[in-house]
Amino acid sequence: MTASYCTDALADLVAGAGELYGQQRSARFFFDAEPQEFRWVLRTTDDAVNVTLCKFPDVAVSPDLPDFHGTVMWQATYPRSAFAHAVLEAAHTVLTEHGEAGYLAEWAMHPYPVALVQDLRRLHMRDDVCDLPHGLSCP
């Protein structure tokens, strides 16, 4: 799956994971794949997150369509702590590989989402029981 530089994909993923720490029980965001849309639907039940990734043929019309109109590409359920940790590790890997300046050069329209990553890390460390190593550094 490839996301267009027109979409702030990493920020949307990190923000979506962070939304699951409050009263909100679901989050939706999409990656523009020109012309396709990849819609992420996150739903929480207790401390688990159901992740569904749907594909829509045309991003120009799909935002108005309900989730069931898309083709399910992937679906899985994870403990919230494991999902948040995986998102943080992915964000850290991107930052390590590209740096903030390199990320902006690659993504053009969107800077690396420093504040969102820091917020998700704070929520994860505060609210989750996670036995995985936390060598994640934030700029």
N, C-alpha and C positions, 0 to 999 in steps of 0.2 A: 504494500500500500504506500503510495506516495502522496504527500500533501503539497499543494501549491504554495508558493511564497505569499500568495494573496491571503492565505489563512494564517492566523497566529496560532498554529497547531500546538506547539509545545505549551504556550501559555494557557490555551483552552483545556488541554489535558490536565495540567497542574491545577488550574482553577476548579475544574470539574471534580477532581479528587478532593480538593479542599472543601468544596461545598457540602460534602457528605459528613462533615464534622459538626454541623449545626442542626437546626430543626428540619432542614430540607432532607427529604427522603429520596430525591432523585436529581439527576443533572443530565443535561443534553447539550451536546456541542457537535460541530461537524468539521471535517477537513475537506476543503475544496480541492478536488483532484482534476478540475478542468477537463471535461465538462461534468464529471461525476461528483457525487457527494458521498462521503463516508461519514455516517452519523453514529456517534457514540451515545448510548443510553445507559446510564448508571443508575441502579436502584439499590437502596439499602434495606436490609431486614436484619434487625439486631446489629451485630457487628460484621455482617457479611455484605459483600457488594456483588450484585449481578451485573456483569458487563456484557452488553450486546452491541455488536458492530454491524450496522446495516449499510448496504450499498444502494444508492439511487442513481439512475442513469443521467439525470440532468440537474445540476445544482441551481439552475435558474428557476426551476419550478418545484423542486423537492422540499424546500423549507415549509411550504404550505401543506405538504402531505403528511398524514399520520405515519408513525413508525412502521406499522404493519404493511405499508405499501412498498417498503424496501425489501431487498433480499438479505436475509441474515447471512453474514459472512463468517461470523464467529460469535460464540456465546459461552460464558463460563462464570462461575461463582467462586469468589475468593474471600478470605477474611479481610476486613477493611485494612488491617495493619499490613498484610502482605501486599495488597494492591497499592496502598500509599507508598510503601517502601519501594516497590518496583518502579513507580512513577518517579520518585525521588532519585533512585539510582540511574534511571534513564536520563533525567535532566542533568545529573552530575556528569554522566558519561559525555553528553553533548558539550557541556561546558569545558570539560577536560580536553576533549578533542579539538574544539574550535576556539575556545576563549570567547569573551564577550565581543571583542572587535571582529573576530572571525565569524561568529554567529550572525552578527548584524550584516557583515559583507555577504554571507550566504543567503540570509533570509530577507535582506533588503528593506522591507517595510516594517519589520518588527525587531526590537532589541530582545536580548535574552531576558526572560521574565524573573529577574532577581527577587523582587519583593514577593511574588507568588510562590516561588520555590522556598524562600525563607518562611513564609507563612505556613505552607504545607508541612515543612519540617518541624516547625514549632508545634502544630496541632498533632502531628504523628507522635512526636516525642512526649507530649503532654497526655494524650488520651489513649494511646495504644500500648498494649503489652506486646513488645516486639523483641524477640531474642536474636535477631540478626545484627551483625556489626553495623555501627553507625559512624563510619569514617567519612561520611558525606560532609563536604565543606561547602559553605555558601560564600559567595563573594561579599 
